[in-house]
Amino acid sequence: MKDKIQIALLAVIAVALVALAANQFVGDKASSSTVAAGNNVAATTTPATLSADQAFDPMANAAPPVDNTPKTTVNFTEYEHDFGNIKQDSENKKIFTFTNTGKEPMIIETANGSCGCTVPNYPKAPIPPGGTGEIEVVYKPGKQENAQTKTVTVIANTEPKETTLRIKANVEKVG
C-alpha cells in the first residue's frame, strides 16, 4: 500500500512539473493579464487544453511575422508561354519581361521553378518604379514526354506577393 501511495505521489509531481514546463514555454497573454489584474486564478490555457505539440512548442501560439516591406505592383508582358513541339534533352529559353508599375522599388526575393527542369534567372537588384526587368526561364525536359506544363513562382514585395509564370511544351521522344 505504501508503494502505491509513493507511485501516486510521484505521478502527481510529474504532472505538476509538466504543467509548469508547459506554462513556462507557452506565452499565454490571458494568464499574464489575469495575474497583472491581481486575480490569482489559474491560467485560462492549461496543459490539459493544449495539444501535445502546442504544450512543447514555444512558437505554437506565436503570431506570424509581419511584413512591413513597402508594396509595389508588377505587370508582365505575358504570364504564359507555349514552346510548342520540342525534343527531349533540348534546352529551351524564354524571357519574361516585366514592368514595376508601382511607386516603390520592386525587390524579387526569389523565383522558383516547379521542378529541376525549369530554372529561372531573375534580377537581384531592386527595379525602380517604372523600370523594367527580365526573368529568364530555361526549360530542359530531359526524358519527359508529351504535354508538359511547368511553373515559375516569383516572390517579391508586390501585391499579391506571388506571381505565377507558366510554360508549356509538347515534348517529342527522340529516336
The 8 nearest C-alpha neighbors of each residue, nearest first, counted from 0:
[[1, 3, 2, 4, 5, 6, 7, 8],
 [0, 2, 4, 3, 5, 6, 7, 8],
 [3, 1, 5, 0, 4, 6, 7, 8],
 [4, 2, 6, 0, 5, 1, 7, 8],
 [5, 3, 7, 1, 6, 2, 8, 0],
 [4, 6, 8, 2, 7, 3, 9, 1],
 [5, 7, 9, 3, 4, 8, 10, 2],
 [6, 8, 10, 4, 5, 9, 3, 11],
 [7, 9, 11, 5, 10, 6, 4, 12],
 [10, 8, 12, 6, 11, 7, 13, 5],
 [9, 11, 13, 7, 8, 12, 6, 14],
 [12, 10, 8, 14, 13, 9, 15, 7],
 [11, 13, 15, 9, 10, 14, 16, 8],
 [12, 14, 10, 16, 15, 11, 9, 17],
 [15, 13, 17, 11, 16, 12, 18, 10],
 [14, 16, 12, 18, 13, 17, 11, 19],
 [17, 15, 19, 13, 18, 14, 20, 12],
 [16, 18, 20, 14, 15, 19, 21, 13],
 [19, 17, 15, 21, 16, 20, 46, 14],
 [20, 18, 16, 22, 21, 17, 23, 15],
 [19, 21, 23, 17, 22, 18, 16, 24],
 [22, 20, 54, 18, 24, 23, 19, 25],
 [21, 23, 19, 25, 20, 24, 18, 26],
 [22, 24, 20, 21, 25, 19, 26, 18],
 [25, 23, 57, 21, 22, 26, 20, 55],
 [26, 24, 22, 57, 27, 23, 21, 54],
 [27, 25, 28, 24, 22, 23, 60, 57],
 [26, 28, 29, 30, 25, 31, 44, 22],
 [29, 27, 31, 30, 32, 26, 33, 42],
 [28, 30, 32, 27, 31, 33, 43, 42],
 [29, 31, 42, 33, 32, 28, 27, 43],
 [32, 30, 34, 28, 33, 29, 35, 27],
 [31, 33, 35, 29, 34, 30, 36, 28],
 [34, 32, 30, 36, 31, 35, 38, 29],
 [33, 35, 31, 37, 36, 38, 32, 39],
 [36, 34, 32, 37, 33, 31, 38, 30],
 [37, 35, 33, 34, 38, 32, 31, 39],
 [38, 36, 34, 35, 39, 33, 32, 40],
 [37, 39, 34, 36, 40, 33, 35, 32],
 [38, 40, 34, 37, 41, 33, 36, 35],
 [41, 39, 38, 42, 33, 34, 30, 43],
 [42, 40, 43, 39, 30, 45, 44, 33],
 [41, 43, 30, 44, 45, 40, 29, 27],
 [42, 44, 30, 45, 41, 29, 27, 40],
 [45, 43, 42, 48, 46, 27, 49, 30],
 [44, 46, 47, 48, 42, 43, 49, 18],
 [45, 47, 49, 48, 18, 54, 21, 44],
 [46, 48, 45, 49, 50, 44, 18, 54],
 [49, 47, 46, 45, 44, 50, 43, 54],
 [50, 48, 46, 47, 54, 53, 51, 45],
 [49, 51, 53, 52, 54, 48, 46, 47],
 [50, 52, 54, 53, 49, 55, 46, 56],
 [53, 51, 50, 54, 55, 56, 59, 49],
 [54, 52, 56, 50, 59, 55, 51, 49],
 [55, 53, 21, 51, 52, 49, 56, 50],
 [54, 56, 53, 52, 21, 57, 51, 24],
 [57, 55, 53, 59, 58, 52, 54, 24],
 [56, 58, 24, 25, 59, 55, 60, 53],
 [59, 57, 61, 56, 60, 25, 53, 62],
 [60, 58, 53, 56, 57, 61, 52, 25],
 [59, 61, 58, 62, 25, 57, 26, 53],
 [62, 60, 58, 59, 63, 57, 26, 64],
 [61, 63, 64, 60, 58, 65, 59, 26],
 [64, 62, 65, 61, 60, 66, 58, 59],
 [65, 63, 62, 66, 61, 67, 58, 68],
 [64, 66, 67, 63, 62, 68, 61, 69],
 [67, 65, 68, 64, 69, 156, 63, 70],
 [68, 66, 65, 69, 70, 64, 156, 157],
 [67, 69, 66, 70, 156, 65, 157, 71],
 [68, 70, 67, 103, 71, 156, 104, 157],
 [71, 69, 157, 156, 68, 158, 103, 72],
 [70, 72, 101, 157, 103, 102, 158, 156],
 [73, 71, 101, 157, 100, 158, 99, 74],
 [74, 72, 99, 100, 98, 75, 157, 97],
 [73, 75, 98, 97, 100, 76, 99, 72],
 [74, 76, 97, 77, 96, 78, 98, 73],
 [77, 75, 96, 97, 74, 78, 95, 98],
 [78, 76, 75, 79, 95, 80, 96, 164],
 [77, 79, 164, 75, 165, 76, 80, 163],
 [78, 80, 165, 166, 77, 164, 81, 167],
 [81, 79, 166, 167, 165, 82, 78, 77],
 [80, 82, 167, 83, 166, 168, 79, 165],
 [83, 81, 168, 167, 80, 84, 85, 166],
 [82, 84, 168, 81, 169, 85, 167, 170],
 [85, 83, 169, 170, 168, 82, 171, 86],
 [84, 86, 170, 171, 169, 83, 168, 87],
 [87, 85, 171, 170, 89, 172, 173, 88],
 [86, 88, 141, 89, 142, 172, 140, 170],
 [89, 87, 141, 140, 139, 86, 142, 90],
 [90, 88, 87, 86, 139, 91, 140, 141],
 [91, 89, 139, 138, 92, 137, 88, 140],
 [90, 92, 138, 137, 139, 89, 93, 82],
 [93, 91, 137, 136, 138, 90, 94, 135],
 [92, 94, 136, 135, 95, 137, 91, 80],
 [93, 95, 135, 134, 136, 96, 133, 92],
 [94, 96, 134, 133, 135, 93, 97, 77],
 [97, 95, 133, 75, 132, 76, 94, 134],
 [96, 98, 75, 132, 74, 131, 76, 133],
 [99, 97, 131, 74, 73, 130, 100, 129],
 [98, 100, 73, 129, 128, 130, 101, 72],
 [101, 99, 73, 72, 129, 98, 128, 74],
 [102, 100, 71, 72, 99, 128, 103, 73],
 [101, 103, 128, 71, 104, 100, 129, 72],
 [102, 104, 71, 128, 101, 105, 70, 69],
 [105, 103, 127, 126, 128, 125, 106, 102],
 [106, 104, 126, 125, 156, 103, 127, 71],
 [105, 107, 125, 155, 156, 108, 104, 126],
 [106, 108, 155, 109, 154, 105, 123, 156],
 [109, 107, 155, 154, 106, 110, 156, 153],
 [110, 108, 154, 107, 153, 111, 155, 121],
 [109, 111, 153, 152, 154, 119, 151, 112],
 [112, 110, 152, 151, 109, 113, 119, 153],
 [113, 111, 151, 117, 114, 118, 150, 119],
 [112, 114, 150, 149, 151, 111, 117, 115],
 [115, 113, 112, 116, 117, 149, 118, 150],
 [114, 116, 117, 118, 112, 113, 139, 138],
 [115, 117, 139, 114, 138, 140, 118, 141],
 [118, 116, 138, 112, 115, 114, 137, 139],
 [117, 119, 137, 136, 112, 116, 138, 115],
 [120, 118, 136, 135, 110, 137, 121, 112],
 [119, 121, 135, 134, 136, 118, 122, 110],
 [120, 122, 134, 119, 123, 133, 135, 110],
 [123, 121, 124, 132, 133, 134, 120, 107],
 [122, 124, 121, 125, 107, 106, 108, 109],
 [123, 125, 122, 126, 106, 107, 105, 121],
 [126, 124, 106, 105, 104, 127, 123, 107],
 [125, 127, 105, 104, 130, 124, 106, 128],
 [128, 126, 104, 130, 129, 125, 105, 99],
 [127, 129, 102, 99, 130, 104, 103, 101],
 [128, 130, 99, 100, 127, 98, 131, 101],
 [131, 129, 127, 128, 99, 126, 98, 132],
 [132, 130, 98, 97, 99, 129, 126, 96],
 [133, 131, 97, 96, 98, 130, 126, 122],
 [132, 134, 96, 95, 97, 94, 135, 121],
 [133, 135, 121, 95, 120, 94, 136, 119],
 [134, 136, 94, 120, 119, 93, 133, 95],
 [135, 137, 119, 93, 118, 92, 94, 134],
 [138, 136, 92, 118, 91, 117, 119, 139],
 [137, 139, 117, 91, 116, 90, 140, 92],
 [138, 140, 90, 116, 141, 89, 88, 91],
 [141, 139, 143, 87, 88, 116, 142, 138],
 [140, 142, 88, 87, 143, 139, 89, 116],
 [141, 143, 87, 140, 144, 88, 172, 170],
 [144, 142, 140, 141, 170, 87, 145, 147],
 [145, 143, 170, 171, 172, 142, 146, 87],
 [144, 146, 170, 169, 171, 147, 143, 168],
 [147, 145, 169, 168, 170, 144, 148, 167],
 [146, 148, 168, 167, 169, 145, 149, 170],
 [149, 147, 167, 166, 168, 150, 165, 146],
 [150, 148, 166, 165, 113, 167, 147, 117],
 [151, 149, 165, 113, 164, 112, 166, 152],
 [150, 152, 112, 164, 111, 163, 113, 153],
 [151, 153, 163, 111, 110, 162, 154, 164],
 [152, 154, 110, 162, 161, 109, 163, 151],
 [155, 153, 161, 109, 108, 160, 107, 110],
 [156, 154, 107, 108, 157, 160, 106, 153],
 [155, 157, 70, 106, 160, 105, 71, 68],
 [158, 156, 71, 160, 72, 70, 155, 159],
 [159, 157, 160, 72, 71, 70, 156, 161],
 [158, 160, 157, 161, 162, 72, 156, 155],
 [159, 161, 157, 158, 155, 154, 156, 162],
 [162, 160, 154, 153, 159, 152, 163, 155],
 [163, 161, 153, 152, 164, 154, 160, 159],
 [164, 162, 152, 151, 153, 150, 165, 161],
 [163, 165, 78, 151, 150, 79, 152, 162],
 [166, 164, 150, 79, 149, 78, 80, 151],
 [165, 167, 80, 149, 79, 81, 148, 150],
 [168, 166, 148, 81, 147, 82, 80, 149],
 [169, 167, 82, 83, 147, 81, 146, 170],
 [168, 170, 146, 84, 145, 83, 147, 85],
 [171, 169, 145, 144, 85, 86, 168, 84],
 [172, 170, 86, 144, 85, 87, 145, 169],
 [171, 173, 87, 144, 86, 174, 170, 142],
 [172, 174, 87, 171, 86, 88, 142, 170],
 [173, 172, 171, 87, 86, 142, 88, 144]]
